[in-house]
Amino acid sequence: MIPVLGNCLAVVGLSAYGFRLLARYYSTGQWAKNVTSLLAGIGLLLLALALLLSPQNLRVLEFLAHTNASVVLLWASSLLLLGAITAFGVITYSRPLRLWHEQKLQKDLRSELPKIQ
């Protein structure tokens, strides 16, 4: 009974915290930009699907299914995903270093200024 109660409390606590974060996100107004991007992306995917599902395109897809194109596309996709992960890592870990460097420069500049009292 104690683990069930603990899990229920954890779910309620995390849900409340999630709603609090959502309220703060909503109050900043950034949600509007993200929602419009999401809807535009879904619209483009539906457009691509509609263009793909024509009889002539399906014949081309059937022909490609009998070749090794899927292996080449899988390798290309994997390499692009690895590149994206690498770029994200570089950007994520270089930003704190850049901010630390900027703070150090500001501190050094302030220490060189004469102190007027």
Backbone as CSV, one residue per row, in Angstrom:
resi,resn,N_x,N_y,N_z,CA_x,CA_y,CA_z,C_x,C_y,C_z
1,MET,0.826,-1.203,0.000,0.000,0.000,0.000,0.866,1.262,0.000
2,ILE,2.014,1.226,0.691,2.886,2.404,0.771,3.496,2.741,-0.597
3,PRO,3.999,1.741,-1.365,4.528,2.096,-2.690,3.472,2.694,-3.623
4,VAL,2.246,2.190,-3.553,1.178,2.731,-4.398,0.892,4.174,-4.013
5,LEU,0.815,4.455,-2.735,0.570,5.809,-2.261,1.730,6.731,-2.640
6,GLY,2.963,6.219,-2.491,4.136,7.015,-2.874,4.146,7.333,-4.360
7,ASN,3.807,6.341,-5.182,3.748,6.581,-6.622,2.663,7.584,-6.982
8,CYS,1.515,7.467,-6.329,0.438,8.423,-6.585,0.857,9.840,-6.207
9,LEU,1.508,9.995,-5.069,1.987,11.313,-4.652,3.033,11.854,-5.626
10,ALA,3.907,10.978,-6.113,4.919,11.408,-7.078,4.265,11.873,-8.371
11,VAL,3.271,11.142,-8.847,2.583,11.523,-10.083,1.861,12.856,-9.898
12,VAL,1.177,13.023,-8.774,0.466,14.279,-8.511,1.462,15.439,-8.403
13,GLY,2.566,15.232,-7.702,3.569,16.280,-7.557,4.195,16.668,-8.880
14,LEU,4.563,15.673,-9.684,5.152,15.966,-10.986,4.149,16.622,-11.930
15,SER,2.891,16.208,-11.839,1.860,16.840,-12.673,1.671,18.301,-12.281
16,ALA,1.623,18.579,-10.996,1.472,19.965,-10.538,2.662,20.805,-10.971
17,TYR,3.864,20.257,-10.851,5.060,20.982,-11.274,5.042,21.209,-12.783
18,GLY,4.596,20.213,-13.539,4.496,20.352,-14.989,3.502,21.425,-15.397
19,PHE,2.354,21.469,-14.718,1.384,22.509,-15.019,1.925,23.888,-14.665
20,ARG,2.709,23.986,-13.600,3.318,25.262,-13.232,4.297,25.721,-14.305
21,LEU,5.111,24.786,-14.808,6.034,25.129,-15.888,5.279,25.529,-17.156
22,LEU,4.190,24.811,-17.451,3.379,25.140,-18.617,2.763,26.529,-18.483
23,ALA,2.316,26.885,-17.299,1.733,28.215,-17.083,2.779,29.303,-17.281
24,ARG,4.003,29.058,-16.805,5.064,30.055,-16.996,5.423,30.162,-18.472
25,TYR,5.478,29.034,-19.169,5.778,29.016,-20.598,4.683,29.745,-21.378
26,TYR,3.434,29.515,-20.994,2.311,30.163,-21.657,2.345,31.671,-21.422
27,SER,2.734,32.094,-20.228,2.726,33.527,-19.906,3.815,34.287,-20.645
28,THR,4.879,33.615,-21.087,5.936,34.314,-21.824,5.564,34.568,-23.270
29,GLY,4.589,33.860,-23.807,4.156,34.074,-25.179,4.929,33.270,-26.203
30,GLN,5.917,32.473,-25.780,6.696,31.683,-26.728,5.887,30.537,-27.305
31,TRP,4.836,30.156,-26.629,4.037,29.028,-27.092,3.425,29.304,-28.453
32,ALA,3.082,30.569,-28.714,2.430,30.902,-29.986,3.354,30.612,-31.162
33,LYS,4.620,30.969,-31.030,5.586,30.711,-32.097,5.764,29.215,-32.294
34,ASN,5.846,28.470,-31.210,6.046,27.032,-31.321,4.821,26.317,-31.873
35,VAL,3.640,26.768,-31.495,2.416,26.136,-31.999,2.273,26.396,-33.491
36,THR,2.568,27.616,-33.939,2.469,27.894,-35.370,3.503,27.087,-36.151
37,SER,4.695,26.914,-35.603,5.702,26.083,-36.271,5.255,24.627,-36.326
38,LEU,4.668,24.148,-35.248,4.170,22.774,-35.221,3.075,22.565,-36.262
39,LEU,2.121,23.478,-36.326,1.032,23.349,-37.296,1.555,23.445,-38.727
40,ALA,2.516,24.328,-38.963,3.096,24.439,-40.303,3.831,23.159,-40.676
41,GLY,4.556,22.570,-39.739,5.262,21.323,-40.000,4.311,20.183,-40.298
42,ILE,3.220,20.087,-39.549,2.229,19.046,-39.803,1.578,19.256,-41.172
43,GLY,1.309,20.500,-41.507,0.736,20.798,-42.823,1.668,20.400,-43.955
44,LEU,2.973,20.660,-43.797,3.919,20.269,-44.839,4.044,18.754,-44.945
45,LEU,3.999,18.053,-43.822,4.039,16.595,-43.869,2.807,16.028,-44.578
46,LEU,1.636,16.601,-44.320,0.418,16.149,-45.001,0.478,16.450,-46.491
47,LEU,1.051,17.592,-46.859,1.218,17.918,-48.272,2.148,16.920,-48.951
48,ALA,3.253,16.589,-48.284,4.178,15.601,-48.846,3.506,14.244,-48.986
49,LEU,2.717,13.851,-48.005,2.010,12.572,-48.083,0.999,12.576,-49.225
50,ALA,0.293,13.688,-49.403,-0.688,13.777,-50.488,-0.007,13.685,-51.849
51,LEU,1.139,14.330,-51.993,1.861,14.267,-53.265,2.481,12.895,-53.493
52,LEU,2.836,12.223,-52.413,3.468,10.909,-52.525,2.483,9.826,-52.946
53,LEU,1.238,9.964,-52.547,0.257,8.904,-52.771,-0.448,9.013,-54.124
54,SER,0.290,9.294,-55.141,-0.281,9.241,-56.482,0.153,7.924,-57.124
55,PRO,-0.602,7.408,-58.090,-0.260,6.104,-58.690,1.142,6.069,-59.310
56,GLN,1.527,7.138,-59.970,2.855,7.153,-60.605,3.960,7.128,-59.542
57,ASN,3.794,7.883,-58.478,4.803,7.895,-57.416,4.876,6.555,-56.705
58,LEU,3.736,5.885,-56.550,3.748,4.575,-55.907,4.488,3.539,-56.749
59,ARG,4.407,3.665,-58.089,5.170,2.753,-58.951,6.664,2.984,-58.784
60,VAL,7.056,4.252,-58.672,8.477,4.570,-58.457,8.933,4.038,-57.105
61,LEU,8.095,4.183,-56.097,8.447,3.661,-54.771,8.564,2.140,-54.775
62,GLU,7.701,1.481,-55.519,7.787,0.027,-55.608,9.087,-0.395,-56.289
63,PHE,9.476,0.345,-57.328,10.742,0.047,-57.997,11.921,0.254,-57.042
64,LEU,11.883,1.358,-56.279,12.977,1.647,-55.337,13.033,0.634,-54.197
65,ALA,11.891,0.064,-53.853,11.852,-0.922,-52.767,12.618,-2.189,-53.134
66,HIS,12.747,-2.471,-54.438,13.464,-3.662,-54.885,14.954,-3.406,-55.083
67,THR,15.434,-2.192,-54.833,16.861,-1.866,-54.950,17.449,-1.707,-53.551
68,ASN,18.715,-1.341,-53.482,19.386,-1.103,-52.200,19.319,0.367,-51.789
69,ALA,18.377,1.095,-52.332,18.256,2.512,-51.993,17.945,2.699,-50.509
70,SER,17.216,1.763,-49.922,16.860,1.909,-48.507,18.101,1.845,-47.623
71,VAL,19.078,1.018,-47.996,20.309,0.925,-47.211,21.085,2.231,-47.298
72,VAL,21.172,2.791,-48.502,21.885,4.072,-48.682,21.182,5.175,-47.903
73,LEU,19.856,5.222,-47.986,19.106,6.246,-47.253,19.233,6.067,-45.746
74,LEU,19.290,4.827,-45.289,19.464,4.571,-43.861,20.822,5.060,-43.379
75,TRP,21.873,4.790,-44.148,23.204,5.289,-43.779,23.248,6.819,-43.796
76,ALA,22.665,7.425,-44.830,22.657,8.889,-44.912,21.892,9.489,-43.733
77,SER,20.755,8.890,-43.389,19.967,9.373,-42.259,20.750,9.257,-40.958
78,SER,21.420,8.122,-40.777,22.200,7.917,-39.552,23.338,8.933,-39.457
79,LEU,24.023,9.174,-40.560,25.117,10.155,-40.541,24.608,11.565,-40.258
80,LEU,23.471,11.921,-40.848,22.906,13.247,-40.582,22.465,13.382,-39.127
81,LEU,21.869,12.330,-38.579,21.464,12.372,-37.166,22.672,12.480,-36.246
82,LEU,23.739,11.749,-36.551,24.962,11.871,-35.748,25.546,13.273,-35.848
83,GLY,25.488,13.857,-37.038,25.948,15.239,-37.200,25.123,16.220,-36.389
84,ALA,23.804,16.003,-36.363,22.929,16.878,-35.581,23.203,16.728,-34.088
85,ILE,23.427,15.497,-33.634,23.731,15.269,-32.216,25.053,15.933,-31.851
86,THR,26.037,15.818,-32.742,27.337,16.442,-32.498,27.210,17.957,-32.444
87,ALA,26.478,18.541,-33.392,26.290,19.992,-33.401,25.574,20.459,-32.141
88,PHE,24.566,19.717,-31.715,23.853,20.078,-30.490,24.790,20.035,-29.288
89,GLY,25.631,19.002,-29.220,26.585,18.907,-28.119,27.574,20.049,-28.108
90,VAL,28.090,20.401,-29.288,29.053,21.504,-29.364,28.398,22.807,-28.942
91,ILE,27.189,23.050,-29.435,26.485,24.288,-29.079,26.150,24.308,-27.596
92,THR,25.689,23.189,-27.064,25.283,23.127,-25.658,26.463,23.345,-24.726
93,TYR,27.597,22.742,-25.034,28.727,22.832,-24.124,29.613,24.040,-24.374
94,SER,29.508,24.675,-25.541,30.321,25.866,-25.776,29.673,27.116,-25.196
95,ARG,28.364,27.129,-25.072,27.689,28.316,-24.553,28.092,28.625,-23.111
96,PRO,28.084,27.663,-22.187,28.519,28.004,-20.831,29.970,28.491,-20.786
97,LEU,30.823,27.913,-21.624,32.213,28.377,-21.657,32.298,29.809,-22.167
98,ARG,31.483,30.131,-23.180,31.472,31.491,-23.708,30.955,32.465,-22.658
99,LEU,29.893,32.085,-21.938,29.356,32.953,-20.890,30.362,33.141,-19.764
100,TRP,31.076,32.067,-19.401,32.102,32.175,-18.366,33.203,33.119,-18.825
101,HIS,33.594,33.008,-20.099,34.650,33.866,-20.639,34.199,35.329,-20.653
102,GLU,32.940,35.589,-21.029,32.426,36.958,-21.030,32.396,37.539,-19.615
103,GLN,31.992,36.745,-18.636,31.969,37.217,-17.254,33.382,37.523,-16.762
104,LYS,34.337,36.689,-17.148,35.722,36.912,-16.751,36.246,38.202,-17.378
105,LEU,35.917,38.452,-18.658,36.343,39.687,-19.306,35.745,40.909,-18.622
106,GLN,34.451,40.843,-18.275,33.807,41.964,-17.592,34.444,42.204,-16.232
107,LYS,34.761,41.135,-15.526,35.390,41.263,-14.207,36.772,41.896,-14.343
108,ASP,37.532,41.454,-15.349,38.861,42.019,-15.563,38.788,43.490,-15.955
109,LEU,37.786,43.846,-16.783,37.644,45.236,-17.182,37.255,46.100,-15.987
110,ARG,36.389,45.603,-15.116,35.993,46.372,-13.942,37.149,46.556,-12.978
111,SER,38.030,45.570,-12.895,39.153,45.694,-11.971,40.193,46.686,-12.457
112,GLU,40.223,46.974,-13.764,41.184,47.925,-14.306,40.706,49.368,-14.206
113,LEU,39.424,49.579,-13.967,38.890,50.932,-13.860,39.307,51.550,-12.525
114,PRO,39.589,52.835,-12.538,39.921,53.486,-11.255,38.689,53.554,-10.359
115,LYS,38.916,53.405,-9.077,37.817,53.453,-8.120,37.610,54.884,-7.655
116,ILE,36.447,55.416,-7.977,36.104,56.792,-7.608,35.117,56.720,-6.450
117,GLN,35.465,57.436,-5.394,34.592,57.410,-4.226,34.047,58.768,-3.900
